[in-house]
């Protein structure tokens, strides 16, 4: 069992003095460091949450701007496609008109050439007919 003797009070006093010294010199500073570290970690976590929120907001803005840019690009693309289609139609119509005009001119020129050839052949036929008749009669 525990005997209470004269050293007991010395040990008890020694224990409290040592406890007070350790508490003052070691435990309080260590706990203060732990508390500061905990506050620093909490602050860093809050800062990280704020940065994550800011990142999400910026990503949302970027997504909105990209969607707007895509829509504008689509509109511009449709506009140019429509303009290109109209230009193509106009070019095809112009080419068709030019082809019709060339065809008409070629047909007119061909008809003129045919008429000249017929006239030339008629003259040649008359000339050859006259020669044939002369040879038949003169022979």
TORFI-943776 format. One record per residue: residue number from 0; y, x, z of N, C-alpha, C, O in turn; residue in one letter. Coordinates in nm, 2 decimals. Layout:
N
+------+--------+--------+--------+--------+--------+--------+--------+--------+--------+--------+--------+--------+------+
| resi |    nyy |    nxx |    nzz |   cayy |   caxx |   cazz |    cyy |    cxx |    czz |    oyy |    oxx |    ozz | resn |
+------+--------+--------+--------+--------+--------+--------+--------+--------+--------+--------+--------+--------+------+
|  NUM |      Y |      X |      Z |      Y |      X |      Z |      Y |      X |      Z |      Y |      X |      Z |    A |
...
+------+--------+--------+--------+--------+--------+--------+--------+--------+--------+--------+--------+--------+------+
END
This chain:
139
+------+--------+--------+--------+--------+--------+--------+--------+--------+--------+--------+--------+--------+------+
| resi |    nyy |    nxx |    nzz |   cayy |   caxx |   cazz |    cyy |    cxx |    czz |    oyy |    oxx |    ozz | resn |
+------+--------+--------+--------+--------+--------+--------+--------+--------+--------+--------+--------+--------+------+
|    0 |  -0.12 |   0.08 |   0.00 |   0.00 |   0.00 |   0.00 |   0.12 |   0.08 |   0.00 |   0.12 |   0.21 |   0.01 |    X |
|    1 |   0.23 |   0.02 |  -0.01 |   0.36 |   0.09 |  -0.02 |   0.41 |   0.10 |   0.12 |   0.44 |   0.01 |   0.19 |    X |
|    2 |   0.43 |   0.23 |   0.15 |   0.49 |   0.25 |   0.29 |   0.64 |   0.28 |   0.27 |   0.69 |   0.35 |   0.18 |    X |
|    3 |   0.71 |   0.22 |   0.36 |   0.85 |   0.24 |   0.36 |   0.88 |   0.35 |   0.46 |   0.86 |   0.33 |   0.58 |    X |
|    4 |   0.92 |   0.46 |   0.41 |   0.96 |   0.57 |   0.49 |   1.10 |   0.62 |   0.46 |   1.17 |   0.55 |   0.38 |    X |
|    5 |   1.14 |   0.73 |   0.51 |   1.27 |   0.78 |   0.49 |   1.30 |   0.81 |   0.35 |   1.41 |   0.81 |   0.30 |    X |
|    6 |   1.20 |   0.85 |   0.27 |   1.22 |   0.89 |   0.13 |   1.23 |   0.76 |   0.04 |   1.28 |   0.77 |  -0.07 |    X |
|    7 |   1.19 |   0.65 |   0.09 |   1.20 |   0.53 |   0.01 |   1.35 |   0.50 |  -0.03 |   1.37 |   0.47 |  -0.15 |    X |
|    8 |   1.44 |   0.51 |   0.06 |   1.58 |   0.48 |   0.04 |   1.64 |   0.59 |  -0.06 |   1.72 |   0.56 |  -0.14 |    X |
|    9 |   1.59 |   0.71 |  -0.04 |   1.64 |   0.82 |  -0.13 |   1.59 |   0.79 |  -0.28 |   1.66 |   0.80 |  -0.37 |    X |
|   10 |   1.47 |   0.75 |  -0.28 |   1.41 |   0.72 |  -0.42 |   1.48 |   0.60 |  -0.48 |   1.51 |   0.59 |  -0.59 |    X |
|   11 |   1.51 |   0.50 |  -0.39 |   1.58 |   0.38 |  -0.44 |   1.72 |   0.41 |  -0.48 |   1.76 |   0.37 |  -0.59 |    X |
|   12 |   1.79 |   0.49 |  -0.40 |   1.93 |   0.53 |  -0.44 |   1.92 |   0.62 |  -0.57 |   2.00 |   0.60 |  -0.66 |    X |
|   13 |   1.83 |   0.71 |  -0.57 |   1.81 |   0.80 |  -0.69 |   1.78 |   0.71 |  -0.82 |   1.84 |   0.74 |  -0.92 |    X |
|   14 |   1.70 |   0.61 |  -0.80 |   1.67 |   0.52 |  -0.91 |   1.79 |   0.45 |  -0.96 |   1.82 |   0.45 |  -1.09 |    X |
|   15 |   1.87 |   0.39 |  -0.87 |   1.99 |   0.32 |  -0.92 |   2.09 |   0.41 |  -0.98 |   2.16 |   0.38 |  -1.08 |    X |
|   16 |   2.11 |   0.53 |  -0.92 |   2.21 |   0.63 |  -0.98 |   2.16 |   0.67 |  -1.11 |   2.24 |   0.67 |  -1.21 |    X |
|   17 |   2.03 |   0.70 |  -1.13 |   1.98 |   0.74 |  -1.26 |   1.99 |   0.63 |  -1.36 |   2.02 |   0.65 |  -1.48 |    X |
|   18 |   1.96 |   0.50 |  -1.31 |   1.97 |   0.39 |  -1.40 |   2.11 |   0.37 |  -1.45 |   2.14 |   0.34 |  -1.57 |    X |
|   19 |   2.21 |   0.38 |  -1.35 |   2.35 |   0.37 |  -1.39 |   2.39 |   0.48 |  -1.49 |   2.46 |   0.45 |  -1.59 |    X |
|   20 |   2.35 |   0.60 |  -1.46 |   2.39 |   0.72 |  -1.56 |   2.32 |   0.69 |  -1.69 |   2.39 |   0.71 |  -1.80 |    X |
|   21 |   2.20 |   0.66 |  -1.70 |   2.13 |   0.64 |  -1.83 |   2.19 |   0.52 |  -1.90 |   2.21 |   0.52 |  -2.02 |    X |
|   22 |   2.23 |   0.41 |  -1.83 |   2.29 |   0.30 |  -1.89 |   2.43 |   0.34 |  -1.95 |   2.46 |   0.30 |  -2.06 |    X |
|   23 |   2.51 |   0.42 |  -1.87 |   2.64 |   0.46 |  -1.92 |   2.63 |   0.56 |  -2.03 |   2.70 |   0.55 |  -2.13 |    X |
|   24 |   2.55 |   0.66 |  -2.02 |   2.54 |   0.77 |  -2.11 |   2.45 |   0.74 |  -2.23 |   2.49 |   0.78 |  -2.35 |    X |
|   25 |   2.34 |   0.67 |  -2.22 |   2.25 |   0.65 |  -2.32 |   2.24 |   0.51 |  -2.38 |   2.26 |   0.48 |  -2.50 |    X |
|   26 |   2.21 |   0.42 |  -2.29 |   2.17 |   0.28 |  -2.34 |   2.29 |   0.21 |  -2.40 |   2.28 |   0.16 |  -2.51 |    X |
|   27 |   2.41 |   0.21 |  -2.34 |   2.53 |   0.14 |  -2.39 |   2.57 |   0.20 |  -2.53 |   2.59 |   0.12 |  -2.62 |    X |
|   28 |   2.58 |   0.33 |  -2.54 |   2.62 |   0.39 |  -2.67 |   2.51 |   0.35 |  -2.78 |   2.55 |   0.33 |  -2.90 |    X |
|   29 |   2.38 |   0.36 |  -2.74 |   2.28 |   0.33 |  -2.84 |   2.29 |   0.18 |  -2.88 |   2.28 |   0.15 |  -3.00 |    X |
|   30 |   2.30 |   0.10 |  -2.78 |   2.31 |  -0.05 |  -2.82 |   2.44 |  -0.07 |  -2.90 |   2.44 |  -0.16 |  -2.98 |    X |
|   31 |   2.55 |   0.00 |  -2.87 |   2.68 |  -0.02 |  -2.94 |   2.65 |   0.03 |  -3.09 |   2.70 |  -0.04 |  -3.18 |    X |
|   32 |   2.58 |   0.14 |  -3.11 |   2.55 |   0.18 |  -3.24 |   2.46 |   0.08 |  -3.32 |   2.49 |   0.05 |  -3.43 |    X |
|   33 |   2.37 |   0.02 |  -3.24 |   2.28 |  -0.08 |  -3.30 |   2.37 |  -0.20 |  -3.34 |   2.35 |  -0.26 |  -3.45 |    X |
|   34 |   2.46 |  -0.24 |  -3.25 |   2.54 |  -0.36 |  -3.28 |   2.64 |  -0.33 |  -3.40 |   2.65 |  -0.42 |  -3.49 |    X |
|   35 |   2.70 |  -0.21 |  -3.41 |   2.78 |  -0.17 |  -3.52 |   2.70 |  -0.17 |  -3.65 |   2.74 |  -0.22 |  -3.75 |    X |
|   36 |   2.58 |  -0.12 |  -3.64 |   2.49 |  -0.11 |  -3.76 |   2.46 |  -0.26 |  -3.80 |   2.46 |  -0.29 |  -3.92 |    X |
|   37 |   2.43 |  -0.34 |  -3.71 |   2.40 |  -0.48 |  -3.74 |   2.52 |  -0.55 |  -3.81 |   2.50 |  -0.62 |  -3.90 |    X |
|   38 |   2.64 |  -0.53 |  -3.75 |   2.76 |  -0.58 |  -3.81 |   2.78 |  -0.53 |  -3.95 |   2.82 |  -0.60 |  -4.04 |    X |
|   39 |   2.76 |  -0.40 |  -3.97 |   2.78 |  -0.34 |  -4.10 |   2.68 |  -0.40 |  -4.20 |   2.71 |  -0.42 |  -4.31 |    X |
|   40 |   2.56 |  -0.42 |  -4.16 |   2.45 |  -0.48 |  -4.24 |   2.49 |  -0.62 |  -4.28 |   2.48 |  -0.66 |  -4.39 |    X |
|   41 |   2.54 |  -0.70 |  -4.18 |   2.58 |  -0.83 |  -4.20 |   2.70 |  -0.84 |  -4.30 |   2.70 |  -0.92 |  -4.39 |    X |
|   42 |   2.79 |  -0.75 |  -4.27 |   2.91 |  -0.74 |  -4.36 |   2.87 |  -0.70 |  -4.51 |   2.92 |  -0.76 |  -4.60 |    X |
|   43 |   2.77 |  -0.61 |  -4.52 |   2.73 |  -0.57 |  -4.65 |   2.65 |  -0.69 |  -4.72 |   2.67 |  -0.71 |  -4.84 |    X |
|   44 |   2.58 |  -0.76 |  -4.64 |   2.51 |  -0.88 |  -4.69 |   2.61 |  -0.99 |  -4.74 |   2.59 |  -1.05 |  -4.85 |    X |
|   45 |   2.71 |  -1.01 |  -4.66 |   2.81 |  -1.11 |  -4.70 |   2.88 |  -1.06 |  -4.83 |   2.91 |  -1.14 |  -4.92 |    X |
|   46 |   2.91 |  -0.93 |  -4.83 |   2.98 |  -0.87 |  -4.95 |   2.89 |  -0.89 |  -5.07 |   2.93 |  -0.92 |  -5.18 |    X |
|   47 |   2.76 |  -0.86 |  -5.05 |   2.66 |  -0.88 |  -5.16 |   2.65 |  -1.02 |  -5.21 |   2.64 |  -1.05 |  -5.33 |    X |
|   48 |   2.65 |  -1.12 |  -5.11 |   2.65 |  -1.26 |  -5.15 |   2.78 |  -1.29 |  -5.23 |   2.77 |  -1.37 |  -5.33 |    X |
|   49 |   2.89 |  -1.24 |  -5.18 |   3.02 |  -1.27 |  -5.26 |   3.01 |  -1.21 |  -5.40 |   3.06 |  -1.27 |  -5.49 |    X |
|   50 |   2.96 |  -1.09 |  -5.41 |   2.95 |  -1.03 |  -5.54 |   2.85 |  -1.10 |  -5.63 |   2.87 |  -1.12 |  -5.75 |    X |
|   51 |   2.74 |  -1.15 |  -5.57 |   2.65 |  -1.23 |  -5.65 |   2.71 |  -1.36 |  -5.70 |   2.69 |  -1.40 |  -5.81 |    X |
|   52 |   2.79 |  -1.42 |  -5.61 |   2.86 |  -1.54 |  -5.65 |   2.96 |  -1.52 |  -5.76 |   2.97 |  -1.59 |  -5.86 |    X |
|   53 |   3.03 |  -1.41 |  -5.74 |   3.13 |  -1.37 |  -5.85 |   3.06 |  -1.34 |  -5.98 |   3.10 |  -1.37 |  -6.09 |    X |
|   54 |   2.94 |  -1.27 |  -5.97 |   2.86 |  -1.24 |  -6.09 |   2.82 |  -1.37 |  -6.16 |   2.83 |  -1.38 |  -6.28 |    X |
|   55 |   2.77 |  -1.46 |  -6.08 |   2.73 |  -1.59 |  -6.13 |   2.84 |  -1.66 |  -6.20 |   2.83 |  -1.72 |  -6.31 |    X |
|   56 |   2.96 |  -1.66 |  -6.14 |   3.08 |  -1.72 |  -6.20 |   3.12 |  -1.65 |  -6.33 |   3.15 |  -1.72 |  -6.43 |    X |
|   57 |   3.11 |  -1.52 |  -6.33 |   3.15 |  -1.45 |  -6.45 |   3.04 |  -1.47 |  -6.56 |   3.08 |  -1.49 |  -6.68 |    X |
|   58 |   2.91 |  -1.48 |  -6.52 |   2.81 |  -1.51 |  -6.62 |   2.83 |  -1.65 |  -6.68 |   2.81 |  -1.68 |  -6.80 |    X |
|   59 |   2.87 |  -1.75 |  -6.59 |   2.90 |  -1.88 |  -6.64 |   3.01 |  -1.88 |  -6.74 |   3.01 |  -1.95 |  -6.84 |    X |
|   60 |   3.12 |  -1.80 |  -6.71 |   3.23 |  -1.79 |  -6.80 |   3.19 |  -1.73 |  -6.93 |   3.23 |  -1.78 |  -7.04 |    X |
|   61 |   3.11 |  -1.63 |  -6.92 |   3.06 |  -1.56 |  -7.04 |   2.98 |  -1.65 |  -7.13 |   2.99 |  -1.66 |  -7.25 |    X |
|   62 |   2.89 |  -1.73 |  -7.06 |   2.81 |  -1.83 |  -7.13 |   2.89 |  -1.93 |  -7.20 |   2.87 |  -1.97 |  -7.31 |    X |
|   63 |   3.00 |  -1.98 |  -7.13 |   3.08 |  -2.08 |  -7.19 |   3.16 |  -2.02 |  -7.31 |   3.17 |  -2.09 |  -7.41 |    X |
|   64 |   3.21 |  -1.90 |  -7.29 |   3.28 |  -1.84 |  -7.41 |   3.18 |  -1.81 |  -7.52 |   3.22 |  -1.83 |  -7.64 |    X |
|   65 |   3.06 |  -1.77 |  -7.49 |   2.96 |  -1.75 |  -7.60 |   2.93 |  -1.89 |  -7.67 |   2.92 |  -1.89 |  -7.79 |    X |
|   66 |   2.91 |  -1.99 |  -7.59 |   2.89 |  -2.12 |  -7.65 |   3.00 |  -2.16 |  -7.74 |   2.98 |  -2.22 |  -7.85 |    X |
|   67 |   3.13 |  -2.14 |  -7.69 |   3.24 |  -2.18 |  -7.77 |   3.25 |  -2.09 |  -7.90 |   3.28 |  -2.14 |  -8.01 |    X |
|   68 |   3.22 |  -1.96 |  -7.89 |   3.22 |  -1.87 |  -8.00 |   3.11 |  -1.92 |  -8.10 |   3.14 |  -1.92 |  -8.22 |    X |
|   69 |   3.00 |  -1.95 |  -8.05 |   2.89 |  -2.00 |  -8.14 |   2.93 |  -2.12 |  -8.22 |   2.91 |  -2.14 |  -8.33 |    X |
|   70 |   3.00 |  -2.21 |  -8.14 |   3.04 |  -2.34 |  -8.20 |   3.15 |  -2.31 |  -8.31 |   3.14 |  -2.37 |  -8.42 |    X |
|   71 |   3.24 |  -2.22 |  -8.28 |   3.34 |  -2.19 |  -8.38 |   3.28 |  -2.12 |  -8.50 |   3.32 |  -2.15 |  -8.61 |    X |
|   72 |   3.18 |  -2.03 |  -8.47 |   3.12 |  -1.96 |  -8.58 |   3.04 |  -2.07 |  -8.67 |   3.04 |  -2.06 |  -8.79 |    X |
|   73 |   2.98 |  -2.16 |  -8.61 |   2.91 |  -2.27 |  -8.68 |   3.00 |  -2.35 |  -8.76 |   2.98 |  -2.38 |  -8.88 |    X |
|   74 |   3.12 |  -2.38 |  -8.71 |   3.22 |  -2.46 |  -8.78 |   3.27 |  -2.38 |  -8.90 |   3.28 |  -2.43 |  -9.01 |    X |
|   75 |   3.30 |  -2.25 |  -8.87 |   3.35 |  -2.16 |  -8.98 |   3.24 |  -2.15 |  -9.09 |   3.27 |  -2.15 |  -9.21 |    X |
|   76 |   3.12 |  -2.13 |  -9.05 |   3.01 |  -2.12 |  -9.14 |   3.00 |  -2.24 |  -9.23 |   2.98 |  -2.24 |  -9.35 |    X |
|   77 |   3.00 |  -2.36 |  -9.16 |   2.99 |  -2.49 |  -9.24 |   3.11 |  -2.50 |  -9.33 |   3.10 |  -2.54 |  -9.45 |    X |
|   78 |   3.23 |  -2.46 |  -9.29 |   3.35 |  -2.47 |  -9.37 |   3.33 |  -2.38 |  -9.50 |   3.35 |  -2.42 |  -9.61 |    X |
|   79 |   3.29 |  -2.25 |  -9.47 |   3.27 |  -2.16 |  -9.59 |   3.15 |  -2.21 |  -9.68 |   3.16 |  -2.19 |  -9.80 |    X |
|   80 |   3.05 |  -2.26 |  -9.62 |   2.94 |  -2.31 |  -9.70 |   2.99 |  -2.43 |  -9.79 |   2.95 |  -2.44 |  -9.91 |    X |
|   81 |   3.07 |  -2.52 |  -9.73 |   3.12 |  -2.63 |  -9.81 |   3.22 |  -2.58 |  -9.92 |   3.21 |  -2.62 | -10.03 |    X |
|   82 |   3.30 |  -2.48 |  -9.88 |   3.39 |  -2.42 |  -9.98 |   3.31 |  -2.35 | -10.09 |   3.35 |  -2.36 | -10.21 |    X |
|   83 |   3.21 |  -2.28 | -10.05 |   3.12 |  -2.21 | -10.15 |   3.05 |  -2.31 | -10.24 |   3.04 |  -2.29 | -10.36 |    X |
|   84 |   3.01 |  -2.42 | -10.18 |   2.94 |  -2.53 | -10.26 |   3.04 |  -2.59 | -10.36 |   3.01 |  -2.61 | -10.48 |    X |
|   85 |   3.16 |  -2.61 | -10.32 |   3.27 |  -2.66 | -10.40 |   3.30 |  -2.56 | -10.51 |   3.32 |  -2.60 | -10.63 |    X |
|   86 |   3.31 |  -2.44 | -10.48 |   3.34 |  -2.33 | -10.58 |   3.23 |  -2.32 | -10.68 |   3.25 |  -2.31 | -10.80 |    X |
|   87 |   3.11 |  -2.33 | -10.63 |   2.99 |  -2.33 | -10.72 |   2.99 |  -2.45 | -10.81 |   2.97 |  -2.43 | -10.93 |    X |
|   88 |   3.02 |  -2.57 | -10.76 |   3.03 |  -2.68 | -10.85 |   3.14 |  -2.67 | -10.95 |   3.12 |  -2.70 | -11.07 |    X |
|   89 |   3.25 |  -2.61 | -10.91 |   3.36 |  -2.59 | -11.01 |   3.32 |  -2.49 | -11.11 |   3.35 |  -2.51 | -11.23 |    X |
|   90 |   3.26 |  -2.38 | -11.07 |   3.22 |  -2.28 | -11.16 |   3.11 |  -2.33 | -11.26 |   3.12 |  -2.30 | -11.38 |    X |
|   91 |   3.02 |  -2.41 | -11.21 |   2.92 |  -2.47 | -11.29 |   2.98 |  -2.57 | -11.39 |   2.94 |  -2.57 | -11.51 |    X |
|   92 |   3.08 |  -2.65 | -11.35 |   3.15 |  -2.74 | -11.43 |   3.22 |  -2.67 | -11.54 |   3.22 |  -2.70 | -11.66 |    X |
|   93 |   3.29 |  -2.56 | -11.50 |   3.37 |  -2.48 | -11.60 |   3.27 |  -2.41 | -11.70 |   3.30 |  -2.41 | -11.82 |    X |
|   94 |   3.16 |  -2.36 | -11.65 |   3.06 |  -2.30 | -11.74 |   3.00 |  -2.40 | -11.83 |   2.98 |  -2.38 | -11.95 |    X |
|   95 |   2.97 |  -2.53 | -11.78 |   2.92 |  -2.63 | -11.87 |   3.02 |  -2.67 | -11.98 |   2.99 |  -2.69 | -12.09 |    X |
|   96 |   3.15 |  -2.68 | -11.94 |   3.25 |  -2.72 | -12.03 |   3.26 |  -2.61 | -12.14 |   3.28 |  -2.63 | -12.26 |    X |
|   97 |   3.26 |  -2.48 | -12.09 |   3.27 |  -2.37 | -12.19 |   3.15 |  -2.37 | -12.28 |   3.16 |  -2.34 | -12.40 |    X |
|   98 |   3.03 |  -2.40 | -12.22 |   2.91 |  -2.40 | -12.31 |   2.92 |  -2.51 | -12.41 |   2.88 |  -2.50 | -12.52 |    X |
|   99 |   2.97 |  -2.63 | -12.36 |   2.99 |  -2.74 | -12.46 |   3.09 |  -2.70 | -12.57 |   3.06 |  -2.74 | -12.68 |    X |
|  100 |   3.19 |  -2.64 | -12.53 |   3.30 |  -2.60 | -12.63 |   3.24 |  -2.50 | -12.73 |   3.26 |  -2.51 | -12.85 |    X |
|  101 |   3.16 |  -2.40 | -12.67 |   3.10 |  -2.30 | -12.76 |   3.00 |  -2.37 | -12.85 |   2.99 |  -2.34 | -12.97 |    X |
|  102 |   2.92 |  -2.46 | -12.80 |   2.82 |  -2.53 | -12.88 |   2.89 |  -2.62 | -12.99 |   2.85 |  -2.62 | -13.10 |    X |
|  103 |   3.00 |  -2.68 | -12.95 |   3.08 |  -2.76 | -13.05 |   3.13 |  -2.67 | -13.16 |   3.12 |  -2.70 | -13.27 |    X |
|  104 |   3.19 |  -2.56 | -13.12 |   3.24 |  -2.46 | -13.22 |   3.13 |  -2.41 | -13.30 |   3.15 |  -2.40 | -13.43 |    X |
|  105 |   3.02 |  -2.38 | -13.24 |   2.90 |  -2.32 | -13.32 |   2.85 |  -2.43 | -13.42 |   2.82 |  -2.39 | -13.53 |    X |
|  106 |   2.84 |  -2.55 | -13.37 |   2.80 |  -2.66 | -13.46 |   2.90 |  -2.68 | -13.58 |   2.86 |  -2.70 | -13.69 |    X |
|  107 |   3.03 |  -2.68 | -13.54 |   3.13 |  -2.69 | -13.65 |   3.12 |  -2.58 | -13.75 |   3.13 |  -2.60 | -13.87 |    X |
|  108 |   3.11 |  -2.46 | -13.69 |   3.10 |  -2.34 | -13.78 |   2.97 |  -2.34 | -13.86 |   2.97 |  -2.31 | -13.98 |    X |
|  109 |   2.86 |  -2.39 | -13.80 |   2.73 |  -2.40 | -13.87 |   2.75 |  -2.51 | -13.98 |   2.70 |  -2.49 | -14.09 |    X |
|  110 |   2.81 |  -2.62 | -13.95 |   2.83 |  -2.73 | -14.05 |   2.91 |  -2.67 | -14.16 |   2.89 |  -2.70 | -14.28 |    X |
|  111 |   3.02 |  -2.60 | -14.13 |   3.10 |  -2.54 | -14.23 |   3.02 |  -2.44 | -14.32 |   3.04 |  -2.44 | -14.44 |    X |
|  112 |   2.94 |  -2.36 | -14.25 |   2.86 |  -2.26 | -14.33 |   2.76 |  -2.34 | -14.42 |   2.74 |  -2.29 | -14.53 |    X |
|  113 |   2.70 |  -2.44 | -14.36 |   2.61 |  -2.52 | -14.44 |   2.67 |  -2.58 | -14.56 |   2.62 |  -2.58 | -14.67 |    X |
|  114 |   2.79 |  -2.64 | -14.54 |   2.87 |  -2.70 | -14.65 |   2.90 |  -2.59 | -14.76 |   2.89 |  -2.62 | -14.88 |    X |
|  115 |   2.95 |  -2.47 | -14.71 |   2.98 |  -2.37 | -14.81 |   2.85 |  -2.32 | -14.88 |   2.86 |  -2.30 | -15.00 |    X |
|  116 |   2.74 |  -2.31 | -14.81 |   2.61 |  -2.27 | -14.87 |   2.57 |  -2.38 | -14.97 |   2.52 |  -2.34 | -15.08 |    X |
|  117 |   2.59 |  -2.51 | -14.94 |   2.55 |  -2.61 | -15.03 |   2.64 |  -2.61 | -15.16 |   2.59 |  -2.62 | -15.27 |    X |
|  118 |   2.77 |  -2.59 | -15.13 |   2.86 |  -2.57 | -15.25 |   2.82 |  -2.45 | -15.33 |   2.82 |  -2.46 | -15.46 |    X |
|  119 |   2.79 |  -2.34 | -15.27 |   2.75 |  -2.22 | -15.34 |   2.62 |  -2.24 | -15.41 |   2.60 |  -2.20 | -15.53 |    X |
|  120 |   2.52 |  -2.31 | -15.35 |   2.40 |  -2.34 | -15.41 |   2.41 |  -2.44 | -15.53 |   2.35 |  -2.43 | -15.64 |    X |
|  121 |   2.50 |  -2.54 | -15.51 |   2.53 |  -2.63 | -15.62 |   2.58 |  -2.56 | -15.75 |   2.54 |  -2.58 | -15.86 |    X |
|  122 |   2.68 |  -2.47 | -15.72 |   2.73 |  -2.39 | -15.83 |   2.62 |  -2.30 | -15.89 |   2.61 |  -2.29 | -16.02 |    X |
|  123 |   2.54 |  -2.24 | -15.80 |   2.43 |  -2.16 | -15.86 |   2.33 |  -2.24 | -15.93 |   2.28 |  -2.20 | -16.04 |    X |
|  124 |   2.30 |  -2.36 | -15.88 |   2.21 |  -2.45 | -15.95 |   2.26 |  -2.49 | -16.09 |   2.19 |  -2.49 | -16.19 |    X |
|  125 |   2.39 |  -2.52 | -16.09 |   2.45 |  -2.55 | -16.22 |   2.45 |  -2.43 | -16.32 |   2.42 |  -2.45 | -16.43 |    X |
|  126 |   2.47 |  -2.32 | -16.26 |   2.47 |  -2.20 | -16.34 |   2.33 |  -2.17 | -16.39 |   2.31 |  -2.14 | -16.51 |    X |
|  127 |   2.23 |  -2.17 | -16.30 |   2.09 |  -2.15 | -16.34 |   2.04 |  -2.26 | -16.43 |   1.97 |  -2.23 | -16.52 |    X |
|  128 |   2.08 |  -2.38 | -16.40 |   2.04 |  -2.49 | -16.49 |   2.09 |  -2.47 | -16.63 |   2.02 |  -2.49 | -16.73 |    X |
|  129 |   2.22 |  -2.42 | -16.64 |   2.28 |  -2.40 | -16.77 |   2.20 |  -2.28 | -16.84 |   2.18 |  -2.29 | -16.96 |    X |
|  130 |   2.17 |  -2.18 | -16.77 |   2.10 |  -2.07 | -16.83 |   1.96 |  -2.11 | -16.87 |   1.91 |  -2.07 | -16.98 |    X |
|  131 |   1.89 |  -2.19 | -16.78 |   1.76 |  -2.23 | -16.82 |   1.76 |  -2.32 | -16.94 |   1.67 |  -2.30 | -17.03 |    X |
|  132 |   1.86 |  -2.40 | -16.95 |   1.87 |  -2.49 | -17.07 |   1.90 |  -2.40 | -17.19 |   1.84 |  -2.43 | -17.30 |    X |
|  133 |   1.98 |  -2.31 | -17.18 |   2.01 |  -2.22 | -17.29 |   1.89 |  -2.14 | -17.33 |   1.86 |  -2.13 | -17.45 |    X |
|  134 |   1.82 |  -2.09 | -17.24 |   1.69 |  -2.02 | -17.27 |   1.59 |  -2.11 | -17.33 |   1.52 |  -2.07 | -17.43 |    X |
|  135 |   1.58 |  -2.23 | -17.29 |   1.48 |  -2.32 | -17.34 |   1.52 |  -2.36 | -17.48 |   1.44 |  -2.38 | -17.57 |    X |
|  136 |   1.65 |  -2.38 | -17.50 |   1.70 |  -2.43 | -17.63 |   1.71 |  -2.31 | -17.73 |   1.69 |  -2.32 | -17.85 |    X |
|  137 |   1.74 |  -2.20 | -17.68 |   1.76 |  -2.08 | -17.76 |   1.64 |  -2.01 | -17.78 |   1.64 |  -1.91 | -17.86 |    X |
|  138 |   1.54 |  -2.04 | -17.72 |   1.42 |  -1.96 | -17.74 |   1.34 |  -2.00 | -17.85 |   1.24 |  -1.94 | -17.88 |    X |
+------+--------+--------+--------+--------+--------+--------+--------+--------+--------+--------+--------+--------+------+
END
